[in-house]
Amino acid sequence: MDEKKILIIGYGKSGRAAASAMTKLGWQVYVYDDFLKDLKLSYQDKGINFIYDSSQIFTEEFNLYVKSPGIKPNNPLIKSLKDQGKKIISDIELGYLFKGPEKIIGVTGTNGKTTTTSFIDYFLKKTKIKTKAVGNIGYGAVEDMIFTDKDILTIECSSFQLEDIDTFKANIAVITNVESDHLDYHGSLAAYIQAKVNILKNLGQDDFAILNFDDPILKKQDGNFKKIYFSSKTPLDSGFYCDGHLIYLIEDQKKKALINCQELIVKGSHNYENLMAGLAVAYALGLDLDLVIEAAYSFTGVKHRLEFVREYKGVAYYNDSKATNSASTKKAVEAFSRPLILLLGGYDKNEDFTELLKTIKDKIKVLIIYGQTKDKIFAIASDLAYEKIFKVDNLEAALIKAYDLAEENDLVLLSPASASWDQYKNFEDRGDEFINLVNKIK
């Protein structure tokens, strides 16, 4: 084939970034999306060949086949292409094939990856490094990987992206934790875990892996790379350790206190773990730790992640829409000591909520459930003898019920433990609606 032709399946943020980059490289770009007819196209889409009938894909031959992260592996089109021996790659693999000279920091994990990515990006900028955070954090990575003028890219990598990599390699790979999630996508916990640890498979002897020592899956990862651990449970011989009050750097079994957790703007043990991961990256890069520590104290957090919205009549409202699984919601609940009215529910990812509801029961004053998972959660909570459970249709109804029941000193927390796709485009839309509804209370 003389012409260089690429097929991009899925035309969201990642697909659009890939299409734009490959067009600039002079490739013939073909795009297929199940919902192409519903997408708004503009002048930026000129020069792209849109395929509206998937059967036409099999009449063409392409050099590269790229799957956007949101397309499930069991998608019939993907399965058909694989059955014909076509190799399907992710957007970050595509970007790496044509990568520019910048260093890459790759961040993944079930929870905390966006906050960790944001910490790292913040530290790099505060130390005057030309950098950008891309990927799952909300910016398609491909264009920046190929054409960036930055010295370092921090890429938040989802399991969806990492499942379809071959040569992709970060100079520093961070895994915050690995817990059950996205089983509807990967098919099994083992497949999900494998996708996450794929970020380590191409690391070399000059590369770093930043790993959570408290995670049994990550603790046993090994390879021909340098490791830096962080822990909030085990004082290490070397690495970063948080005792709940102070964060230490440990070198040669000697502890040096770096940060007083009580003076941080962001709170919660999970955020201290995210911070340690960011500090470990700064340490691996040889950054000025005094500047990094100063930056840590001014970091205000990530939107939709334990985001304070408002206090009204003695009731606090927090938006944690980014909590799309049980582990994340558990950490959110643990961050507060006030009586909690918890808003829970959303798209069903085949998750079992039993362990979450057992663990948090003593901290929940009222449980309000909505969305696709409401019946499943209601049944489990009833079996666990939750005293106050209310089942409603949507988030607005949940907030109205919360407002009616809330008393002074209560805290209303949206932390759904579910994805948003049953009623929203994404968790940002869900969080934005919550914020708007809370601000309308009077």
C-alpha positions in Angstrom: 0.0 0.0 0.0 1.6 3.3 -1.2 -0.8 5.5 0.7 -0.6 5.7 4.5 -4.1 5.1 5.8 -5.3 4.9 9.4 -8.7 4.0 10.7 -9.8 5.6 14.0 -12.7 4.0 15.8 -14.4 6.4 18.1 -14.5 10.1 17.7 -14.4 11.6 21.2 -11.6 13.6 22.6 -9.0 10.9 22.1 -10.2 10.1 18.6 -10.3 13.7 17.5 -6.7 14.3 18.8 -5.5 11.2 16.9 -7.2 12.3 13.7 -5.8 15.8 13.9 -2.3 14.6 14.5 -2.3 12.0 11.7 -3.7 14.5 9.3 -0.8 16.8 10.1 1.6 14.0 9.4 0.1 13.6 5.9 -1.8 10.3 6.5 -5.2 9.6 5.0 -7.4 9.5 8.1 -10.7 7.5 8.2 -13.0 7.7 11.2 -15.9 5.5 12.2 -18.2 6.1 15.2 -21.5 4.4 16.0 -22.9 7.9 16.8 -21.2 9.8 14.0 -24.6 11.2 12.7 -25.2 12.8 16.1 -21.7 14.4 16.4 -21.2 18.1 15.6 -18.5 18.4 13.0 -16.7 21.6 12.1 -14.0 23.1 9.9 -11.4 21.2 12.0 -12.8 17.9 10.6 -12.0 18.8 7.0 -9.8 16.3 5.2 -11.1 13.4 7.3 -12.9 10.5 5.6 -15.9 9.7 7.7 -17.4 6.2 7.4 -21.1 6.0 8.3 -21.6 2.3 7.5 -19.3 -0.1 9.4 -19.5 -2.7 6.6 -17.4 -0.3 4.4 -14.5 -0.7 6.8 -13.9 -4.2 5.5 -13.7 -3.0 1.9 -10.6 -0.9 2.8 -7.1 -1.9 3.9 -5.5 0.3 6.6 -1.9 0.5 7.8 -3.1 1.3 11.4 -6.2 0.5 13.4 -6.7 2.7 16.4 -9.5 2.2 19.1 -10.5 5.1 21.2 -10.6 4.2 25.0 -14.3 4.3 25.3 -14.8 1.5 22.8 -15.1 -1.8 24.7 -13.0 -4.8 23.6 -16.1 -6.9 23.0 -17.5 -4.3 20.6 -18.7 -6.4 17.5 -16.6 -4.3 15.1 -13.5 -4.7 17.2 -14.0 -8.4 17.5 -14.6 -8.8 13.7 -11.4 -6.9 12.9 -9.4 -9.0 15.4 -10.9 -12.1 13.9 -9.5 -11.0 10.6 -6.0 -10.6 12.2 -6.0 -6.9 12.4 -3.9 -5.4 15.2 -5.8 -2.8 17.2 -3.9 -0.2 19.2 -4.8 2.5 21.6 -4.3 6.3 21.2 -1.3 6.4 23.5 0.4 3.6 21.6 -0.2 5.6 18.4 1.3 8.7 19.9 4.3 6.7 21.0 4.9 5.3 17.5 5.5 8.9 16.3 6.7 10.4 19.6 8.7 13.5 19.8 11.8 13.9 22.1 9.9 14.8 25.4 10.1 12.6 28.5 6.9 10.8 29.5 5.5 10.4 33.0 2.7 7.8 32.9 0.2 7.7 35.7 -2.4 5.0 36.3 -4.4 3.4 39.1 -7.9 2.6 40.1 -8.2 5.7 42.2 -6.2 8.9 42.6 -4.6 9.0 39.1 -6.2 12.4 38.2 -5.1 14.0 41.5 -1.7 12.4 41.2 -1.3 13.6 37.6 -2.4 17.1 38.7 0.1 17.1 41.6 2.9 16.1 39.2 2.0 18.7 36.6 1.7 21.4 39.4 5.2 20.5 40.8 6.8 20.6 37.3 5.3 24.0 36.5 6.3 25.4 39.9 9.9 24.3 39.2 9.8 26.0 35.8 9.8 22.9 33.6 7.9 23.1 30.3 5.2 20.6 30.8 1.6 19.6 30.1 -0.8 17.0 31.6 -2.7 15.1 28.9 -4.6 11.8 28.4 -7.4 10.6 30.6 -7.3 13.9 32.6 -9.3 15.4 29.7 -6.9 16.1 26.8 -6.3 13.7 23.9 -2.7 12.8 24.2 -1.6 11.9 20.7 -1.1 15.4 19.3 1.0 16.5 22.2 3.1 13.3 22.1 4.0 14.0 18.5 4.2 17.7 18.2 4.7 19.1 21.7 7.3 21.8 22.5 7.2 20.6 26.2 10.1 18.9 27.9 7.9 16.5 29.9 4.4 15.2 29.3 2.5 13.7 32.2 -0.1 11.2 30.7 -2.9 10.0 32.8 -3.4 6.5 31.4 -6.6 4.5 31.8 -6.8 0.7 31.8 -8.7 1.1 28.5 -5.7 2.7 26.9 -3.1 0.4 28.5 -4.9 -2.7 27.4 -3.9 -2.0 23.8 -0.3 -0.9 24.1 2.7 -2.7 22.6 5.8 -0.4 22.5 4.5 2.5 24.7 7.0 3.3 27.5 7.1 6.0 30.1 10.4 7.2 31.6 8.6 7.2 35.0 5.5 5.0 35.5 3.2 5.6 38.5 0.6 3.1 39.8 -1.4 4.5 42.7 -3.4 1.3 43.5 -5.3 -1.5 41.9 -8.7 -2.5 43.1 -11.7 -4.0 41.4 -13.2 -1.8 38.7 -14.4 -1.7 35.1 -15.2 -5.4 35.0 -18.0 -4.7 32.5 -15.2 -3.5 30.1 -12.4 -5.9 30.7 -14.4 -9.0 31.5 -12.5 -10.1 34.6 -10.5 -8.7 37.5 -7.4 -10.5 36.2 -7.7 -8.8 32.8 -8.2 -5.4 34.5 -5.1 -5.9 36.7 -3.1 -6.9 33.7 -4.1 -3.8 31.8 -3.0 -1.6 34.7 0.4 -3.2 35.2 1.0 -3.1 31.4 2.4 0.4 32.1 5.5 -1.4 33.5 6.2 -3.9 30.8 8.5 -1.8 28.6 10.4 0.0 31.4 14.2 -0.2 31.2 17.0 0.0 33.6 17.1 3.8 33.5 13.4 4.1 34.1 11.5 4.5 37.4 8.4 2.7 38.7 6.6 4.6 41.5 4.5 2.0 43.4 2.1 1.9 46.4 3.8 -0.5 48.8 0.5 -1.1 50.7 -1.1 -2.6 47.6 -0.4 -6.3 47.5 -0.6 -6.5 43.7 1.9 -3.6 43.3 4.2 -4.7 46.0 5.1 -7.8 44.1 5.7 -6.2 40.7 9.3 -6.6 39.5 11.4 -5.9 36.5 14.6 -4.3 35.1 13.7 -0.9 36.4 14.3 1.3 39.4 11.5 1.3 42.1 10.4 4.0 44.5 7.7 3.0 47.0 5.3 5.1 49.0 3.3 3.9 52.0 0.9 5.0 54.6 1.1 1.8 56.6 4.7 0.6 56.6 7.8 2.7 57.5 10.1 1.8 54.6 13.9 1.5 54.4 13.7 3.9 51.5 10.9 5.9 49.8 8.1 8.0 51.1 6.0 7.3 54.2 3.0 9.1 55.8 2.0 8.4 59.4 -1.2 10.4 59.0 0.4 13.6 60.3 3.7 13.9 58.6 5.1 12.8 55.2 8.7 11.6 55.3 11.4 11.0 52.8 13.4 7.9 53.9 16.9 7.4 52.6 19.3 4.7 54.0 16.7 4.1 56.8 16.9 7.7 57.9 13.7 9.7 58.0 13.4 13.3 57.0 10.1 15.1 57.6 8.9 16.9 54.5 5.3 17.9 54.9 2.8 18.5 57.8 -0.4 17.0 56.5 -2.6 19.2 58.7 -1.3 22.3 56.8 -2.3 21.0 53.4 -5.4 22.4 51.6 -6.3 18.9 50.3 -7.4 16.5 53.1 -7.7 12.7 53.4 -5.4 9.8 53.6 -5.9 9.0 49.9 -4.7 12.5 49.0 -1.6 12.0 51.1 -0.9 8.9 49.1 -1.4 10.8 45.8 0.9 13.5 47.1 3.6 10.9 48.0 3.4 9.5 44.5 3.9 13.1 43.2 6.8 13.7 45.5 8.4 10.4 44.4 8.3 11.6 40.8 9.9 14.9 41.7 12.6 12.9 43.6 13.2 10.7 40.6 13.6 13.7 38.3 16.0 15.4 40.8 13.7 18.5 41.2 14.3 21.0 44.0 12.3 19.4 46.8 12.1 22.7 48.7 10.2 24.2 45.8 8.1 21.1 45.4 7.1 21.1 49.1 6.2 24.8 48.9 4.0 23.9 45.9 2.3 21.0 47.8 1.0 23.4 50.4 -0.6 25.6 47.8 -2.3 22.8 45.8 -6.1 23.2 45.9 -7.2 19.8 44.6 -9.0 18.6 41.5 -12.5 19.6 40.4 -15.2 17.0 41.1 -12.9 15.2 43.7 -14.0 16.0 47.2 -14.8 19.5 46.0 -16.4 21.8 48.6 -19.4 23.5 47.0 -21.3 25.4 49.7 -22.4 25.6 53.3 -26.0 26.6 53.8 -27.8 26.7 57.1 -25.0 24.7 58.8 -25.1 21.9 56.2 -22.0 21.4 54.0 -22.3 20.1 50.4 -19.4 18.3 48.7 -19.1 17.2 45.1 -17.2 13.9 44.6 -18.7 13.0 41.2 -15.3 11.6 40.2 -15.8 8.7 42.6 -17.0 6.1 40.1 -16.2 3.0 42.1 -16.6 1.6 45.7 -12.9 2.1 46.7 -13.0 5.8 45.8 -16.3 6.4 47.7 -14.9 4.6 50.7 -12.0 6.9 50.8 -14.2 9.9 50.4 -16.4 8.9 53.3 -13.4 8.2 55.5 -12.2 11.8 54.9 -15.1 13.3 56.9 -16.1 13.2 60.6 -19.4 15.0 60.3 -22.8 13.1 60.0 -23.0 12.1 56.4 -26.0 12.1 54.0 -24.5 10.1 51.1 -25.8 10.3 47.5 -25.0 7.0 45.8 -25.7 5.4 42.4 -25.4 5.7 38.6 -24.4 3.4 35.7 -23.9 -0.3 36.5 -20.4 -1.5 35.9 -21.2 -4.9 37.4 -19.7 -3.9 40.7 -20.7 -5.5 44.0 -21.3 -2.8 46.6 -21.5 -5.1 49.6 -18.1 -4.5 51.0 -18.4 -0.7 50.6 -21.8 -0.6 52.4 -20.5 -2.8 55.2 -17.4 -0.7 55.7 -19.1 2.7 55.7 -22.4 1.9 57.5 -21.4 3.4 60.9 -20.6 6.7 59.2 -23.8 7.1 57.2 -26.7 9.0 58.7 -28.9 8.8 55.5 -28.3 6.9 52.3 -30.0 8.3 49.2 -29.8 6.1 46.0 -30.6 6.9 42.4 -29.7 5.8 38.9 -29.2 2.4 37.2 -27.6 0.9 40.3 -30.3 2.0 42.8 -32.1 -1.3 43.1 -28.9 -3.3 43.5 -27.6 -0.9 46.2 -31.0 -0.7 47.9 -31.2 -4.5 48.2 -27.7 -4.7 49.8 -28.3 -1.8 52.1 -31.6 -3.3 53.3 -29.9 -6.6 54.0 -27.3 -4.8 56.0 -30.1 -3.1 58.1 -29.4 0.5 57.1 -31.9 2.5 59.0 -32.5 5.4 56.6 -32.5 4.5 52.9 -34.3 6.4 50.2 -34.6 5.4 46.6 -35.2 8.2 44.0 -35.0 8.5 40.2 -32.3 11.0 39.6 -29.7 13.3 41.1 -32.0 16.3 41.4 -34.5 14.2 43.4 -31.7 12.9 45.6 -30.5 16.4 46.4 -34.1 17.6 47.2 -34.5 14.6 49.6 -31.1 15.3 51.2 -32.0 19.0 51.7 -35.3 18.0 53.3 -33.6 15.6 55.7 -30.4 17.5 56.5 -29.9 19.1 60.0 -27.3 21.6 61.1 -23.7 20.1 61.1 -24.7 17.4 58.6 -22.6 17.0 55.4 -24.3 16.1 52.1 -21.8 14.1 49.9 -22.3 13.2 46.3 -19.9 10.2 45.9 -21.7 7.8 43.6 -19.5 4.8 43.5 -20.8 4.4 40.0 -20.1 5.7 36.5 -22.3 8.5 35.1 -23.2 7.1 31.7 -26.8 6.1 32.6 -27.9 9.7 32.8 -24.9 11.9 31.9 -22.1 12.2 29.3 -19.4 11.9 31.9 -18.7 12.5 35.6 -18.0 16.2 34.9 -21.5 16.8 33.7 -22.9 15.0 36.7 -20.7 17.1 39.1 -21.6 20.3 37.3 -25.3 19.6 37.7 -24.8 18.8 41.4 -23.0 22.1 41.8 -25.7 24.1 40.0 -28.4 22.4 42.0 -26.7 23.1 45.3 -26.1 26.7 44.4 -29.8 27.2 43.7 -30.8 26.1 47.2 -32.4 28.9 49.2 
